[in-house]
Structure formats: structure tokens, C-alpha cells
């Protein structure tokens, strides 16, 4: 169904815009395609936004990833550039649960090609708490995978200027020192999970999933012209309910579209019916 696209990427080097160790999971994902991933020299990704909020993110998640990649293109002779961006918040389908949305972007200057890998995952320890002492802090830390997962401490969720922010806390001693310092400003402090990739193994695993989705986009060529990136651009709901047969919110097909020749293909999902829990009539 899909044409092979190995010749587009075999033997090439991709420059990755990161300072947080994302090459650990992105490089192995692209290696089977013959792509060597190299980290950009002296690249400060924090200038495009920090999770600890000292620097607001520039634009949307997609725009931030593009800005990182374009910055590498501007300062190097690279033809192939990678960038990644994550965001955390309520899951779009289960708003009571936190989620991690990860994007991994590839820009190919030689072929004027832009490809994405995307994952929205419920696998995240994204969380925060207000604590008044080390005992409360350690109780929160235990819930979020400390010390393998680091913490950030600050005086409040929106810290005033000129107050310290402690990142990468991974020992009880570091945590105690941060609390003691911050409590010179106010009696309670704000703790949150450090969501930087090198400080959060759970997030790193989701980035690996997004990198795998990027590889799928790189290897799926258009059936008509062979251009890489022939992936689902649209999900079509309407799979019939298993009980009453009415259309549901469940996906019944995916529509693929080539970004070069605009050839389209609609493929049904393997399932023939949807669970009644997704039916507007059986489960209003």
C-alpha cells in the first residue's frame, strides 16, 4: 500500500535541537533508517520556554518546536534537523486525568519536507503540591517517583521575580535545603514534578513513542508519488454501536493525504462495531 522511502534518509545526519538528553531515545529510533543523530552544539533550548515558567514558551507547542528547528538551520549547514516539544495538562478525552503530549519534528531542507511524530499519553507523573515541611514534601515526592523523577521547588506556582527556583532536586538533602531557603520568604512552598526530559524517565518514554511515530511518517510513502509522510491527517468518527447500530464518537476510518501531490486514501479501522459506552443513545 505504502511506497518505501529509505532513499530519502539513508546515510544522512540529523542535528537535534536539545540540551536535555533527548538523543537517548530519538537517536535509536532513527538509526534503523540509516540516520545518524547528532546534538546541536551549544544549543540553549530554554530560550524557547521553560516548564518552570521563567521564560514563557514562544507560541504554540508546534510553533516552539519549529522555532527550535529553524534556529539550528539558521546557525548550521544542516539539511536535516530534529526538534521536540512537550506539553502537559488535562487529557482531551479524559479531562480529569493529566496527560503528556509530545511532538518530534523533522525538517528536511534538501527535500523541503516537514514531518511530525505525535503522542498524547496518560503515562505521566505531572503533578504539584503546596507543602509546609519536609515530611509533606517527601510524601508528595513518593507519589511522583522521586528520586528517579526530579522535583522543582519555588515559593509559589507563580513565583515573584527575584525569588529562587530550585530545579533537578533528586535527594532528600537537596529538597530539605530548598525548603529551608524558600521558607525564608513564606511558610508554605510550591513543589512540582521536573518535566525536563533528562529529569523525568516517564516523559522520556513518551518522547520515544513520538519518535517512533515520526519514523512511521518517514517510512510511509505516498502510493501515487512516493513522497514520505503519507500518514493519517484526519480521523473520521461514526463507528456503529454494538447494541443499537447508531453512529458513535469512535473512529471508523482514517484519511491519509500526501503533502506533495495531495493524493488521498481513506482506510477503515479493523474494528466493525464500537463499545456501547461510546454511543450517544445507549450511554447518553
C-alpha positions in Angstrom: 0.0 0.0 0.0 2.7 2.5 1.0 5.9 3.0 -1.0 9.3 2.6 0.5 11.1 5.9 1.3 14.5 4.6 2.5 16.4 6.5 -0.1 15.3 9.9 1.2 17.2 9.4 4.6 19.7 6.6 4.3 23.3 7.7 5.2 22.3 11.2 6.4 23.0 13.1 9.6 20.3 14.9 11.6 21.1 17.7 14.0 18.9 17.5 17.2 17.9 20.7 18.9 18.1 19.7 22.6 20.0 20.3 25.8 18.1 17.7 27.9 19.3 14.3 26.6 16.5 13.6 24.2 19.0 11.9 21.8 19.0 9.0 24.2 15.6 7.9 22.7 15.4 9.7 19.4 18.8 8.5 18.0 18.0 4.8 18.4 14.6 5.3 16.8 16.1 6.8 13.6 19.2 4.5 13.4 17.4 1.7 11.5 16.7 4.2 8.7 20.4 4.9 8.4 20.1 8.3 10.0 22.8 9.4 12.5 21.5 11.9 15.2 24.0 14.5 16.5 23.1 17.0 19.2 23.4 20.7 18.2 26.5 22.4 19.7 25.8 24.9 22.5 22.1 24.9 21.8 20.0 26.5 24.5 16.5 25.2 24.1 15.5 27.1 27.3 15.3 30.3 25.3 12.2 29.0 23.7 10.4 28.5 27.0 10.9 26.7 30.3 8.5 24.5 32.3 9.4 26.4 35.4 8.0 29.5 33.7 10.9 31.9 34.0 10.7 32.1 30.2 7.3 31.8 28.5 7.0 29.4 25.6 7.1 31.1 22.2 3.7 30.4 20.6 2.0 27.1 20.4 3.7 23.7 21.0 4.1 23.3 17.3 5.5 26.8 16.8 8.0 26.3 19.6 9.3 23.0 18.0 9.5 24.8 14.6 11.4 27.7 16.2 14.0 25.3 17.7 14.5 23.5 14.4 14.7 26.7 12.4 17.2 28.2 14.8 19.5 25.2 14.2 19.0 25.6 10.4 20.0 29.2 10.7 23.2 28.6 12.5 24.4 25.5 10.7 24.7 24.0 7.2 22.5 21.1 8.3 20.0 19.7 5.8 18.2 17.5 8.3 17.1 18.9 11.7 15.1 17.4 14.6 13.3 19.2 17.4 11.0 18.1 20.2 8.4 19.8 22.4 6.2 18.6 25.2 3.2 20.0 27.0 1.2 18.8 30.0 -2.4 19.3 31.0 -5.8 17.6 31.0 -6.3 14.8 28.6 -8.5 15.9 25.7 -10.9 12.9 26.1 -10.5 12.4 29.9 -10.2 15.9 31.3 -10.0 14.7 34.9 -6.7 13.0 34.1 -3.3 14.6 33.4 -1.7 13.9 30.0 1.6 14.4 28.2 1.5 15.5 24.6 4.9 15.0 22.8 5.8 16.2 19.4 9.0 15.2 17.5 9.6 17.3 14.3 11.9 16.6 11.4 12.8 19.4 8.9 14.4 18.2 5.7 15.9 21.2 3.8 17.1 19.1 0.9 13.5 17.9 0.1 11.6 20.8 1.6 9.9 18.3 3.8 8.2 18.7 7.2 7.3 15.5 9.2 5.9 15.1 12.7 5.5 12.3 15.3 2.9 12.9 18.0 1.7 11.0 21.1 -0.8 12.0 23.7 -0.3 9.8 26.7 -1.9 9.2 30.1 1.5 7.9 31.3 2.8 10.9 33.1 3.7 11.9 36.7 2.8 15.6 36.0 1.7 16.9 39.4 2.2 19.6 42.0 1.6 20.3 45.7 1.8 23.0 48.4 3.8 21.8 51.4 4.8 23.3 54.7 7.6 21.0 55.8 10.0 18.2 54.7 7.6 15.4 55.7 4.9 16.7 53.5 7.4 17.2 50.7 8.6 13.7 50.9 5.1 12.3 50.9 4.4 14.2 47.6 7.8 13.1 46.3 7.0 9.4 46.9 3.8 9.7 44.9 5.6 11.0 41.8 8.5 8.6 41.6 11.2 10.6 43.4 14.2 10.4 43.3 14.3 8.9 39.8 12.0 11.7 38.8 13.3 15.1 40.0 11.3 17.9 41.6 11.2 21.7 41.2 10.6 23.9 44.3 9.6 27.6 44.3 7.8 30.0 46.7 4.5 29.7 44.7 3.1 28.4 41.5 3.7 31.9 40.0 6.8 32.9 41.9 7.6 36.6 42.3 10.6 38.0 40.5 13.9 37.7 42.3 12.9 34.6 44.3 14.9 31.4 43.9 13.7 28.4 41.8 15.3 25.1 42.6 15.3 22.5 39.8 16.5 19.0 39.4 16.0 18.1 43.1 16.9 14.4 43.4 18.0 13.8 47.0 16.4 14.4 50.4 19.2 16.7 51.3 18.7 18.9 48.2 15.0 19.0 49.0 15.5 20.0 52.6 17.9 22.8 51.7 15.5 24.1 49.1 12.6 24.1 51.6 14.7 25.9 54.2 15.7 28.6 51.7 12.2 29.2 50.3 10.6 29.3 53.8 12.6 32.5 54.5 10.1 34.0 52.0 6.9 32.3 53.1 5.8 29.4 55.3 4.5 27.2 52.5 6.1 26.4 49.2 5.2 25.1 45.8 6.6 21.7 44.7 6.1 20.3 41.2 7.5 17.5 39.1 10.5 18.4 37.0 9.2 17.7 33.5 12.5 18.3 31.7 13.2 15.1 29.7 16.6 14.3 31.4 14.9 14.6 34.8 11.8 12.6 34.0 12.1 9.0 32.8 8.4 8.7 32.3 8.3 11.6 29.9 11.4 10.3 28.1 9.5 7.1 27.3 6.7 9.1 25.8 9.2 11.0 23.7 10.4 7.6 22.5 6.9 6.8 21.4 6.6 10.1 19.5 9.9 9.4 17.8 8.5 6.0 16.7 5.6 7.8 15.2 8.0 10.1 13.3 9.8 7.1 11.9 6.5 5.8 10.7 5.9 9.0 8.9 9.4 8.9 7.4 8.9 5.4 6.1 5.3 5.6 4.7 5.5 6.9 1.2 2.5 8.1 -0.9 1.1 5.3 -3.1 1.0 7.7 -6.0 4.2 9.7 -5.9 6.3 8.0 -3.2 6.7 11.2 -1.1 7.4 10.5 2.6 4.9 11.4 5.2 1.8 9.6 3.9 0.1 9.5 7.3 -3.4 9.9 8.7 -4.3 13.6 8.6 -7.9 13.1 9.7 -9.8 10.7 12.0 -13.4 10.1 11.0 -15.8 9.2 13.8 -19.0 7.2 13.3 -18.2 3.5 14.1 -21.6 1.9 14.7 -22.7 1.0 18.2 -22.5 -2.8 19.0 -26.1 -2.6 20.5 -28.2 -0.2 18.5 -26.1 0.3 15.4 -26.2 4.1 15.6 -23.1 6.1 14.7 -20.8 6.8 17.7 -17.9 9.0 18.6 -15.5 6.1 18.0 -13.2 6.4 14.9 -14.4 4.4 11.9 -11.7 5.4 9.4 -8.5 7.4 8.9 -7.9 9.7 5.9 -4.4 9.8 4.6 -3.2 12.7 2.5 0.1 13.3 0.6 1.6 16.8 1.4 3.2 16.8 -2.1 0.7 15.6 -4.7 -2.4 15.7 -2.3 -3.4 12.2 -3.1 -5.9 10.9 -0.5 -6.8 7.5 0.8 -9.4 6.6 3.4 -8.9 3.3 5.3 -11.3 1.8 7.8 -10.2 0.7 11.2 -10.0 -3.0 12.0 -13.0 -2.8 14.4 -16.5 -3.2 13.0 -18.5 -2.0 16.0 -17.9 0.3 18.9 -18.5 -0.3 22.6 -21.9 0.9 23.8 -20.2 3.3 26.3 -19.3 5.5 23.3 -22.9 5.6 22.0 -24.9 8.8 22.3 -28.2 6.8 22.6 -27.2 3.8 24.7 -25.0 5.9 27.0 -26.3 9.5 26.9 
